C-alpha cells in the first residue's frame, strides 16, 4: 500500500519502474508515471488449475516457468 508521501517520494526518486500487484486496489490518485500494476489473476488461475489437476502449486514458482 502506498501510504503517506510514498507516491511523491517514489515518483521523484529517479527509480525507473515500480512494480506492484493488484492484490489490493491502488487508488487512481496514488498512480504515478513509473508505476506498473501487474494482475495476479493468471497466477491464481494456474494455482486453481494445479489444485484441481492434483498438480503442484509449488511448481508455479519454479524458475523453469
mmCIF file as gemmi writes it, N, C-alpha and C atoms, coordinates in Angstrom:
data_model
loop_
_atom_site.group_PDB
_atom_site.id
_atom_site.type_symbol
_atom_site.label_atom_id
_atom_site.label_alt_id
_atom_site.label_comp_id
_atom_site.label_asym_id
_atom_site.label_entity_id
_atom_site.label_seq_id
_atom_site.pdbx_PDB_ins_code
_atom_site.Cartn_x
_atom_site.Cartn_y
_atom_site.Cartn_z
_atom_site.occupancy
_atom_site.B_iso_or_equiv
_atom_site.pdbx_formal_charge
_atom_site.auth_seq_id
_atom_site.auth_asym_id
_atom_site.pdbx_PDB_model_num
ATOM 1 N N . UNK Axp A 1 ? 0.847 -1.164 0 1 0 ? 1 A 1
ATOM 2 C CA . UNK Axp A 1 ? 0 0 0 1 0 ? 1 A 1
ATOM 3 C C . UNK Axp A 1 ? 0.903 1.241 0 1 0 ? 1 A 1
ATOM 4 N N . UNK Axp A 2 ? 0.553 2.191 -0.761 1 0 ? 2 A 1
ATOM 5 C CA . UNK Axp A 2 ? 1.331 3.426 -0.846 1 0 ? 2 A 1
ATOM 6 C C . UNK Axp A 2 ? 0.757 4.428 0.155 1 0 ? 2 A 1
ATOM 7 N N . UNK Axp A 3 ? 1.378 4.48 1.323 1 0 ? 3 A 1
ATOM 8 C CA . UNK Axp A 3 ? 0.873 5.349 2.376 1 0 ? 3 A 1
ATOM 9 C C . UNK Axp A 3 ? 1.698 6.616 2.485 1 0 ? 3 A 1
ATOM 10 N N . UNK Axp A 4 ? 1.129 7.581 3.168 1 0 ? 4 A 1
ATOM 11 C CA . UNK Axp A 4 ? 1.833 8.835 3.407 1 0 ? 4 A 1
ATOM 12 C C . UNK Axp A 4 ? 2.304 9.467 2.116 1 0 ? 4 A 1
ATOM 13 N N . UNK Axp A 5 ? 3.561 9.855 2.101 1 0 ? 5 A 1
ATOM 14 C CA . UNK Axp A 5 ? 4.127 10.526 0.924 1 0 ? 5 A 1
ATOM 15 C C . UNK Axp A 5 ? 4.89 9.554 0.011 1 0 ? 5 A 1
ATOM 16 N N . UNK Axp A 6 ? 4.578 8.255 0.103 1 0 ? 6 A 1
ATOM 17 C CA . UNK Axp A 6 ? 5.289 7.25 -0.69 1 0 ? 6 A 1
ATOM 18 C C . UNK Axp A 6 ? 5.209 7.541 -2.182 1 0 ? 6 A 1
ATOM 19 N N . UNK Axp A 7 ? 4.036 7.928 -2.662 1 0 ? 7 A 1
ATOM 20 C CA . UNK Axp A 7 ? 3.875 8.206 -4.089 1 0 ? 7 A 1
ATOM 21 C C . UNK Axp A 7 ? 4.812 9.316 -4.54 1 0 ? 7 A 1
ATOM 22 N N . UNK Axp A 8 ? 4.851 10.397 -3.803 1 0 ? 8 A 1
ATOM 23 C CA . UNK Axp A 8 ? 5.719 11.516 -4.16 1 0 ? 8 A 1
ATOM 24 C C . UNK Axp A 8 ? 7.188 11.131 -4.087 1 0 ? 8 A 1
ATOM 25 N N . UNK Axp A 9 ? 7.544 10.409 -3.037 1 0 ? 9 A 1
ATOM 26 C CA . UNK Axp A 9 ? 8.944 10.017 -2.865 1 0 ? 9 A 1
ATOM 27 C C . UNK Axp A 9 ? 9.408 9.066 -3.965 1 0 ? 9 A 1
ATOM 28 N N . UNK Axp A 10 ? 8.565 8.1 -4.316 1 0 ? 10 A 1
ATOM 29 C CA . UNK Axp A 10 ? 8.931 7.159 -5.372 1 0 ? 10 A 1
ATOM 30 C C . UNK Axp A 10 ? 8.99 7.83 -6.737 1 0 ? 10 A 1
ATOM 31 N N . UNK Axp A 11 ? 8.017 8.673 -7.022 1 0 ? 11 A 1
ATOM 32 C CA . UNK Axp A 11 ? 7.977 9.299 -8.35 1 0 ? 11 A 1
ATOM 33 C C . UNK Axp A 11 ? 9.124 10.274 -8.575 1 0 ? 11 A 1
ATOM 34 N N . UNK Axp A 12 ? 9.67 10.828 -7.503 1 0 ? 12 A 1
ATOM 35 C CA . UNK Axp A 12 ? 10.779 11.778 -7.65 1 0 ? 12 A 1
ATOM 36 C C . UNK Axp A 12 ? 12.137 11.176 -7.296 1 0 ? 12 A 1
ATOM 37 N N . UNK Axp A 13 ? 12.194 9.86 -7.114 1 0 ? 13 A 1
ATOM 38 C CA . UNK Axp A 13 ? 13.417 9.212 -6.636 1 0 ? 13 A 1
ATOM 39 C C . UNK Axp A 13 ? 14.432 8.893 -7.728 1 0 ? 13 A 1
ATOM 40 N N . UNK Axp A 14 ? 14.009 8.919 -8.972 1 0 ? 14 A 1
ATOM 41 C CA . UNK Axp A 14 ? 14.907 8.503 -10.045 1 0 ? 14 A 1
ATOM 42 C C . UNK Axp A 14 ? 14.768 7.035 -10.383 1 0 ? 14 A 1
ATOM 43 N N . UNK Axp A 15 ? 13.935 6.319 -9.644 1 0 ? 15 A 1
ATOM 44 C CA . UNK Axp A 15 ? 13.679 4.915 -9.944 1 0 ? 15 A 1
ATOM 45 C C . UNK Axp A 15 ? 12.975 4.829 -11.287 1 0 ? 15 A 1
ATOM 46 N N . UNK Axp A 16 ? 13.401 3.892 -12.119 1 0 ? 16 A 1
ATOM 47 C CA . UNK Axp A 16 ? 12.827 3.777 -13.46 1 0 ? 16 A 1
ATOM 48 C C . UNK Axp A 16 ? 11.467 3.106 -13.47 1 0 ? 16 A 1
ATOM 49 N N . UNK Axp A 17 ? 11.251 2.132 -12.57 1 0 ? 17 A 1
ATOM 50 C CA . UNK Axp A 17 ? 9.985 1.407 -12.576 1 0 ? 17 A 1
ATOM 51 C C . UNK Axp A 17 ? 9.694 0.844 -11.193 1 0 ? 17 A 1
ATOM 52 N N . UNK Axp A 18 ? 8.445 0.952 -10.773 1 0 ? 18 A 1
ATOM 53 C CA . UNK Axp A 18 ? 7.964 0.362 -9.528 1 0 ? 18 A 1
ATOM 54 C C . UNK Axp A 18 ? 6.846 -0.592 -9.926 1 0 ? 18 A 1
ATOM 55 N N . UNK Axp A 19 ? 6.992 -1.871 -9.583 1 0 ? 19 A 1
ATOM 56 C CA . UNK Axp A 19 ? 6.004 -2.871 -9.966 1 0 ? 19 A 1
ATOM 57 C C . UNK Axp A 19 ? 5.295 -3.374 -8.714 1 0 ? 19 A 1
ATOM 58 N N . UNK Axp A 20 ? 3.965 -3.258 -8.736 1 0 ? 20 A 1
ATOM 59 C CA . UNK Axp A 20 ? 3.119 -3.754 -7.656 1 0 ? 20 A 1
ATOM 60 C C . UNK Axp A 20 ? 2.069 -4.67 -8.259 1 0 ? 20 A 1
ATOM 61 N N . UNK Axp A 21 ? 1.481 -5.526 -7.427 1 0 ? 21 A 1
ATOM 62 C CA . UNK Axp A 21 ? 0.387 -6.363 -7.908 1 0 ? 21 A 1
ATOM 63 C C . UNK Axp A 21 ? -0.944 -5.705 -7.575 1 0 ? 21 A 1
ATOM 64 N N . UNK Axp A 22 ? -1.992 -6.232 -8.191 1 0 ? 22 A 1
ATOM 65 C CA . UNK Axp A 22 ? -3.327 -5.72 -7.925 1 0 ? 22 A 1
ATOM 66 C C . UNK Axp A 22 ? -4.013 -6.488 -6.796 1 0 ? 22 A 1
ATOM 67 N N . UNK Axp A 23 ? -3.215 -7.083 -5.907 1 0 ? 23 A 1
ATOM 68 C CA . UNK Axp A 23 ? -3.761 -7.806 -4.765 1 0 ? 23 A 1
ATOM 69 C C . UNK Axp A 23 ? -4.657 -6.887 -3.945 1 0 ? 23 A 1
ATOM 70 N N . UNK Axp A 24 ? -4.206 -5.683 -3.726 1 0 ? 24 A 1
ATOM 71 C CA . UNK Axp A 24 ? -5.015 -4.63 -3.096 1 0 ? 24 A 1
ATOM 72 C C . UNK Axp A 24 ? -5.23 -3.533 -4.127 1 0 ? 24 A 1
ATOM 73 N N . UNK Axp A 25 ? -6.413 -2.93 -4.129 1 0 ? 25 A 1
ATOM 74 C CA . UNK Axp A 25 ? -6.638 -1.847 -5.094 1 0 ? 25 A 1
ATOM 75 C C . UNK Axp A 25 ? -5.731 -0.653 -4.802 1 0 ? 25 A 1
ATOM 76 N N . UNK Axp A 26 ? -5.215 -0.055 -5.853 1 0 ? 26 A 1
ATOM 77 C CA . UNK Axp A 26 ? -4.382 1.14 -5.727 1 0 ? 26 A 1
ATOM 78 C C . UNK Axp A 26 ? -5.206 2.299 -6.269 1 0 ? 26 A 1
ATOM 79 N N . UNK Axp A 27 ? -5.582 3.223 -5.392 1 0 ? 27 A 1
ATOM 80 C CA . UNK Axp A 27 ? -6.418 4.343 -5.843 1 0 ? 27 A 1
ATOM 81 C C . UNK Axp A 27 ? -5.736 5.125 -6.963 1 0 ? 27 A 1
ATOM 82 N N . UNK Axp A 28 ? -6.545 5.632 -7.871 1 0 ? 28 A 1
ATOM 83 C CA . UNK Axp A 28 ? -6.035 6.368 -9.026 1 0 ? 28 A 1
ATOM 84 C C . UNK Axp A 28 ? -5.121 7.517 -8.604 1 0 ? 28 A 1
ATOM 85 N N . UNK Axp A 29 ? -5.427 8.168 -7.499 1 0 ? 29 A 1
ATOM 86 C CA . UNK Axp A 29 ? -4.597 9.295 -7.052 1 0 ? 29 A 1
ATOM 87 C C . UNK Axp A 29 ? -3.213 8.862 -6.561 1 0 ? 29 A 1
ATOM 88 N N . UNK Axp A 30 ? -3.015 7.559 -6.373 1 0 ? 30 A 1
ATOM 89 C CA . UNK Axp A 30 ? -1.708 7.034 -5.963 1 0 ? 30 A 1
ATOM 90 C C . UNK Axp A 30 ? -0.872 6.571 -7.157 1 0 ? 30 A 1
ATOM 91 N N . UNK Axp A 31 ? -1.445 6.596 -8.358 1 0 ? 31 A 1
ATOM 92 C CA . UNK Axp A 31 ? -0.69 6.186 -9.554 1 0 ? 31 A 1
ATOM 93 C C . UNK Axp A 31 ? 0.284 7.289 -9.956 1 0 ? 31 A 1
ATOM 94 N N . UNK Axp A 32 ? 1.432 6.888 -10.503 1 0 ? 32 A 1
ATOM 95 C CA . UNK Axp A 32 ? 2.437 7.829 -10.992 1 0 ? 32 A 1
ATOM 96 C C . UNK Axp A 32 ? 3.127 7.198 -12.194 1 0 ? 32 A 1
ATOM 97 N N . UNK Axp A 33 ? 3.874 7.967 -12.914 1 0 ? 33 A 1
ATOM 98 C CA . UNK Axp A 33 ? 4.435 7.554 -14.202 1 0 ? 33 A 1
ATOM 99 C C . UNK Axp A 33 ? 5.185 6.232 -14.152 1 0 ? 33 A 1
ATOM 100 N N . UNK Axp A 34 ? 6.02 6.021 -13.15 1 0 ? 34 A 1
ATOM 101 C CA . UNK Axp A 34 ? 6.859 4.822 -13.093 1 0 ? 34 A 1
ATOM 102 C C . UNK Axp A 34 ? 6.12 3.586 -12.565 1 0 ? 34 A 1
ATOM 103 N N . UNK Axp A 35 ? 4.885 3.747 -12.118 1 0 ? 35 A 1
ATOM 104 C CA . UNK Axp A 35 ? 4.138 2.641 -11.514 1 0 ? 35 A 1
ATOM 105 C C . UNK Axp A 35 ? 3.566 1.714 -12.574 1 0 ? 35 A 1
ATOM 106 N N . UNK Axp A 36 ? 3.846 0.422 -12.43 1 0 ? 36 A 1
ATOM 107 C CA . UNK Axp A 36 ? 3.269 -0.623 -13.272 1 0 ? 36 A 1
ATOM 108 C C . UNK Axp A 36 ? 2.533 -1.58 -12.344 1 0 ? 36 A 1
ATOM 109 N N . UNK Axp A 37 ? 1.271 -1.84 -12.632 1 0 ? 37 A 1
ATOM 110 C CA . UNK Axp A 37 ? 0.465 -2.733 -11.806 1 0 ? 37 A 1
ATOM 111 C C . UNK Axp A 37 ? 0.247 -4.035 -12.569 1 0 ? 37 A 1
ATOM 112 N N . UNK Axp A 38 ? 0.677 -5.137 -11.965 1 0 ? 38 A 1
ATOM 113 C CA . UNK Axp A 38 ? 0.554 -6.459 -12.576 1 0 ? 38 A 1
ATOM 114 C C . UNK Axp A 38 ? -0.619 -7.199 -11.951 1 0 ? 38 A 1
ATOM 115 N N . UNK Axp A 39 ? -1.403 -7.846 -12.784 1 0 ? 39 A 1
ATOM 116 C CA . UNK Axp A 39 ? -2.535 -8.636 -12.314 1 0 ? 39 A 1
ATOM 117 C C . UNK Axp A 39 ? -2.05 -9.966 -11.75 1 0 ? 39 A 1
ATOM 118 N N . UNK Axp A 40 ? -2.659 -10.395 -10.644 1 0 ? 40 A 1
ATOM 119 C CA . UNK Axp A 40 ? -2.343 -11.715 -10.099 1 0 ? 40 A 1
ATOM 120 C C . UNK Axp A 40 ? -3.312 -12.771 -10.624 1 0 ? 40 A 1
ATOM 121 N N . UNK Axp A 41 ? -4.289 -12.362 -11.439 1 0 ? 41 A 1
ATOM 122 C CA . UNK Axp A 41 ? -5.303 -13.297 -11.943 1 0 ? 41 A 1
ATOM 123 C C . UNK Axp A 41 ? -4.698 -14.513 -12.649 1 0 ? 41 A 1
ATOM 124 N N . UNK Axp A 42 ? -3.71 -14.351 -13.548 1 0 ? 42 A 1
ATOM 125 C CA . UNK Axp A 42 ? -3.144 -15.546 -14.203 1 0 ? 42 A 1
ATOM 126 C C . UNK Axp A 42 ? -2.498 -16.521 -13.21 1 0 ? 42 A 1
ATOM 127 N N . UNK Axp A 43 ? -1.84 -16.003 -12.202 1 0 ? 43 A 1
ATOM 128 C CA . UNK Axp A 43 ? -1.204 -16.861 -11.204 1 0 ? 43 A 1
ATOM 129 C C . UNK Axp A 43 ? -2.257 -17.603 -10.384 1 0 ? 43 A 1
ATOM 130 N N . UNK Axp A 44 ? -3.313 -16.916 -9.986 1 0 ? 44 A 1
ATOM 131 C CA . UNK Axp A 44 ? -4.386 -17.555 -9.225 1 0 ? 44 A 1
ATOM 132 C C . UNK Axp A 44 ? -5.063 -18.625 -10.08 1 0 ? 44 A 1
ATOM 133 N N . UNK Axp A 45 ? -5.3 -18.33 -11.345 1 0 ? 45 A 1
ATOM 134 C CA . UNK Axp A 45 ? -5.92 -19.307 -12.245 1 0 ? 45 A 1
ATOM 135 C C . UNK Axp A 45 ? -5.055 -20.55 -12.391 1 0 ? 45 A 1
ATOM 136 N N . UNK Axp A 46 ? -3.752 -20.358 -12.539 1 0 ? 46 A 1
ATOM 137 C CA . UNK Axp A 46 ? -2.841 -21.507 -12.655 1 0 ? 46 A 1
ATOM 138 C C . UNK Axp A 46 ? -2.824 -22.323 -11.369 1 0 ? 46 A 1
ATOM 139 N N . UNK Axp A 47 ? -2.857 -21.638 -10.228 1 0 ? 47 A 1
ATOM 140 C CA . UNK Axp A 47 ? -2.866 -22.338 -8.938 1 0 ? 47 A 1
ATOM 141 C C . UNK Axp A 47 ? -4.129 -23.179 -8.791 1 0 ? 47 A 1
ATOM 142 N N . UNK Axp A 48 ? -5.284 -22.617 -9.146 1 0 ? 48 A 1
ATOM 143 C CA . UNK Axp A 48 ? -6.539 -23.362 -9.075 1 0 ? 48 A 1
ATOM 144 C C . UNK Axp A 48 ? -6.474 -24.573 -9.997 1 0 ? 48 A 1
ATOM 145 N N . UNK Axp A 49 ? -5.952 -24.383 -11.185 1 0 ? 49 A 1
ATOM 146 C CA . UNK Axp A 49 ? -5.826 -25.492 -12.131 1 0 ? 49 A 1
ATOM 147 C C . UNK Axp A 49 ? -4.933 -26.593 -11.567 1 0 ? 49 A 1
ATOM 148 N N . UNK Axp A 50 ? -3.817 -26.228 -10.987 1 0 ? 50 A 1
ATOM 149 C CA . UNK Axp A 50 ? -2.903 -27.224 -10.406 1 0 ? 50 A 1
ATOM 150 C C . UNK Axp A 50 ? -3.571 -27.99 -9.271 1 0 ? 50 A 1
ATOM 151 N N . UNK Axp A 51 ? -4.343 -27.288 -8.45 1 0 ? 51 A 1
ATOM 152 C CA . UNK Axp A 51 ? -5.028 -27.946 -7.323 1 0 ? 51 A 1
ATOM 153 C C . UNK Axp A 51 ? -6.035 -28.967 -7.834 1 0 ? 51 A 1
ATOM 154 N N . UNK Axp A 52 ? -6.858 -28.571 -8.807 1 0 ? 52 A 1
ATOM 155 C CA . UNK Axp A 52 ? -7.881 -29.48 -9.32 1 0 ? 52 A 1
ATOM 156 C C . UNK Axp A 52 ? -7.308 -30.603 -10.169 1 0 ? 52 A 1
ATOM 157 N N . UNK Axp A 53 ? -6.133 -30.404 -10.72 1 0 ? 53 A 1
ATOM 158 C CA . UNK Axp A 53 ? -5.487 -31.447 -11.528 1 0 ? 53 A 1
ATOM 159 C C . UNK Axp A 53 ? -4.531 -32.292 -10.69 1 0 ? 53 A 1
ATOM 160 N N . UNK Axp A 54 ? -4.61 -32.133 -9.349 1 0 ? 54 A 1
ATOM 161 C CA . UNK Axp A 54 ? -3.691 -32.827 -8.441 1 0 ? 54 A 1
ATOM 162 C C . UNK Axp A 54 ? -2.24 -32.558 -8.804 1 0 ? 54 A 1
ATOM 163 N N . UNK Axp A 55 ? -1.969 -31.343 -9.263 1 0 ? 55 A 1
ATOM 164 C CA . UNK Axp A 55 ? -0.608 -30.942 -9.608 1 0 ? 55 A 1
ATOM 165 C C . UNK Axp A 55 ? 0.087 -30.303 -8.425 1 0 ? 55 A 1
ATOM 166 N N . UNK Axp A 56 ? 1.076 -29.516 -8.725 1 0 ? 56 A 1
ATOM 167 C CA . UNK Axp A 56 ? 1.902 -28.884 -7.7 1 0 ? 56 A 1
ATOM 168 C C . UNK Axp A 56 ? 1.812 -27.365 -7.79 1 0 ? 56 A 1
ATOM 169 N N . UNK Axp A 57 ? 1.288 -26.759 -6.731 1 0 ? 57 A 1
ATOM 170 C CA . UNK Axp A 57 ? 1.249 -25.296 -6.671 1 0 ? 57 A 1
ATOM 171 C C . UNK Axp A 57 ? 2.673 -24.759 -6.558 1 0 ? 57 A 1
ATOM 172 N N . UNK Axp A 58 ? 3.537 -25.497 -5.902 1 0 ? 58 A 1
ATOM 173 C CA . UNK Axp A 58 ? 4.937 -25.092 -5.773 1 0 ? 58 A 1
ATOM 174 C C . UNK Axp A 58 ? 5.589 -24.924 -7.139 1 0 ? 58 A 1
ATOM 175 N N . UNK Axp A 59 ? 5.151 -25.702 -8.114 1 0 ? 59 A 1
ATOM 176 C CA . UNK Axp A 59 ? 5.739 -25.619 -9.452 1 0 ? 59 A 1
ATOM 177 C C . UNK Axp A 59 ? 5.515 -24.256 -10.1 1 0 ? 59 A 1
ATOM 178 N N . UNK Axp A 60 ? 4.527 -23.518 -9.646 1 0 ? 60 A 1
ATOM 179 C CA . UNK Axp A 60 ? 4.266 -22.187 -10.193 1 0 ? 60 A 1
ATOM 180 C C . UNK Axp A 60 ? 5.425 -21.234 -9.922 1 0 ? 60 A 1
ATOM 181 N N . UNK Axp A 61 ? 6.203 -21.54 -8.906 1 0 ? 61 A 1
ATOM 182 C CA . UNK Axp A 61 ? 7.299 -20.658 -8.517 1 0 ? 61 A 1
ATOM 183 C C . UNK Axp A 61 ? 8.654 -21.226 -8.9 1 0 ? 61 A 1
ATOM 184 N N . UNK Axp A 62 ? 8.642 -22.285 -9.677 1 0 ? 62 A 1
ATOM 185 C CA . UNK Axp A 62 ? 9.861 -22.911 -10.18 1 0 ? 62 A 1
ATOM 186 C C . UNK Axp A 62 ? 10.472 -21.989 -11.241 1 0 ? 62 A 1
ATOM 187 N N . UNK Axp A 63 ? 11.761 -21.825 -11.243 1 0 ? 63 A 1
ATOM 188 C CA . UNK Axp A 63 ? 12.457 -20.943 -12.182 1 0 ? 63 A 1
ATOM 189 C C . UNK Axp A 63 ? 12.265 -21.335 -13.649 1 0 ? 63 A 1
ATOM 190 N N . UNK Axp A 64 ? 11.858 -22.543 -13.901 1 0 ? 64 A 1
ATOM 191 C CA . UNK Axp A 64 ? 11.707 -23.01 -15.284 1 0 ? 64 A 1
ATOM 192 C C . UNK Axp A 64 ? 10.451 -22.485 -15.951 1 0 ? 64 A 1
ATOM 193 N N . UNK Axp A 65 ? 9.55 -21.817 -15.227 1 0 ? 65 A 1
ATOM 194 C CA . UNK Axp A 65 ? 8.308 -21.308 -15.836 1 0 ? 65 A 1
ATOM 195 C C . UNK Axp A 65 ? 8.51 -19.913 -16.355 1 0 ? 65 A 1
